[in-house]
Amino acid sequence: MGELDKYVIRYGQDTDNLSEKVVVTNAATEAEMSYEVGGLGNGTWYFTIQVEDINGLISEPSEVVSKSVSS
């Protein structure tokens, strides 16, 4: 965990175009290891996550996961 720098969460409503991105910094010190993406509209949202280390090396994206949102 000491070499981790940040998490990169990509998401969107099209698995081929995850156009939104959140960068969670301080990955090495964040023991909770969770993040809530707010402001999502109705529909199905798809997400991947990558890990970046302190040297700037970034992992391959995770498998795509989905979440359906309805009001």
KEKE-3310 file (N, C-alpha, C; in steps of 0.2 Angstrom, whole numbers, plus 5000, padded with zeros to 4 digits):
npx = (5004:5010:5016:5006:4998:4986:4969:4960:4944:4934:4919:4902:4888:4889:4897:4907:4912:4917:4916:4917:4927:4935:4948:4955:4965:4979:4980:4988:4986:4973:4963:4950:4946:4935:4923:4911:4901:4893:4878:4872:4862:4846:4846:4857:4873:4891:4906:4924:4940:4956:4973:4986:5003:5017:5026:5020:5015:5002:4988:4980:4963:4950:4938:4923:4909:4892:4879:4862:4852:4838:4824)
npy = (4994:5006:5012:5016:5029:5036:5033:5030:5033:5029:5033:5031:5031:5023:5009:5009:5022:5029:5043:5051:5056:5053:5057:5050:5055:5052:5038:5029:5032:5032:5022:5017:5015:5017:5026:5038:5041:5055:5063:5057:5054:5046:5029:5017:5015:5014:5008:5009:5005:5011:5010:5021:5022:5029:5032:5035:5025:5016:5005:4992:4995:4990:4976:4980:4987:4989:5000:5003:5017:5024:5036)
npz = (5000:5002:4991:4983:4975:4969:4965:4950:4945:4932:4923:4916:4905:4895:4890:4881:4882:4894:4900:4911:4925:4940:4952:4965:4977:4988:4991:4997:5011:5014:5022:5022:5009:5000:4989:4985:4972:4967:4962:4951:4937:4932:4926:4919:4925:4922:4928:4930:4938:4941:4947:4952:4955:4965:4956:4944:4937:4930:4933:4923:4918:4929:4928:4921:4930:4935:4940:4943:4943:4950:4953)
capx = (5000:5015:5018:5000:4997:4979:4964:4956:4938:4930:4912:4898:4882:4890:4903:4913:4913:4917:4919:4918:4933:4936:4954:4955:4972:4981:4978:4992:4984:4966:4962:4943:4946:4929:4922:4904:4901:4886:4875:4871:4855:4843:4849:4862:4880:4896:4912:4930:4945:4963:4978:4992:5008:5020:5031:5016:5013:4995:4986:4975:4956:4947:4932:4917:4904:4887:4874:4856:4849:4831:4822)
capy = (5000:5012:5014:5019:5037:5038:5029:5034:5030:5031:5031:5034:5027:5019:5005:5010:5029:5031:5049:5055:5053:5055:5055:5050:5056:5050:5031:5025:5034:5031:5015:5016:5013:5018:5033:5038:5046:5058:5067:5052:5054:5040:5025:5012:5018:5009:5010:5005:5009:5010:5012:5024:5022:5035:5033:5037:5019:5015:4998:4991:4996:4984:4974:4985:4985:4993:5001:5006:5022:5027:5040)
capz = (5000:5003:4984:4980:4975:4968:4962:4945:4943:4926:4923:4911:4904:4889:4892:4877:4882:4901:4899:4917:4929:4947:4954:4972:4979:4995:4991:5002:5018:5014:5024:5020:5002:4996:4987:4983:4966:4968:4956:4945:4934:4931:4921:4921:4925:4922:4932:4931:4943:4940:4953:4950:4960:4966:4950:4938:4933:4931:4931:4918:4921:4931:4925:4921:4935:4934:4945:4940:4947:4948:4958)
cpx = (5004:5017:5012:5000:4990:4975:4961:4950:4935:4923:4908:4892:4883:4897:4909:4915:4913:4920:4920:4924:4933:4943:4954:4963:4973:4979:4982:4989:4977:4964:4955:4943:4939:4928:4915:4904:4893:4884:4873:4863:4852:4846:4854:4869:4885:4902:4918:4935:4952:4967:4984:4997:5012:5025:5027:5014:5006:4993:4981:4968:4954:4941:4927:4912:4898:4882:4868:4853:4842:4828:4816)
cpy = (5006:5015:5017:5026:5039:5032:5033:5030:5033:5029:5034:5029:5023:5015:5006:5018:5031:5037:5053:5052:5057:5053:5056:5050:5053:5042:5027:5027:5033:5024:5013:5012:5012:5025:5032:5043:5048:5061:5063:5053:5047:5036:5020:5016:5013:5012:5006:5009:5007:5013:5015:5024:5029:5037:5035:5031:5018:5008:4998:4993:4989:4982:4979:4983:4990:4994:5005:5011:5024:5031:5037)
cpz = (5000:4996:4981:4980:4974:4965:4956:4943:4937:4926:4918:4910:4898:4890:4887:4877:4890:4901:4905:4921:4935:4949:4962:4974:4986:4996:4996:5009:5019:5016:5022:5013:4999:4994:4984:4977:4966:4962:4950:4943:4934:4926:4924:4920:4926:4925:4931:4936:4941:4946:4950:4956:4960:4960:4943:4934:4935:4929:4925:4921:4923:4927:4926:4926:4933:4940:4942:4946:4945:4954:4961)
residu = (MET:GLY:GLU:LEU:ASP:LYS:TYR:VAL:ILE:ARG:TYR:GLY:GLN:ASP:THR:ASP:ASN:LEU:SER:GLU:LYS:VAL:VAL:VAL:THR:ASN:ALA:ALA:THR:GLU:ALA:GLU:MET:SER:TYR:GLU:VAL:GLY:GLY:LEU:GLY:ASN:GLY:THR:TRP:TYR:PHE:THR:ILE:GLN:VAL:GLU:ASP:ILE:ASN:GLY:LEU:ILE:SER:GLU:PRO:SER:GLU:VAL:VAL:SER:LYS:SER:VAL:SER:SER)
# end
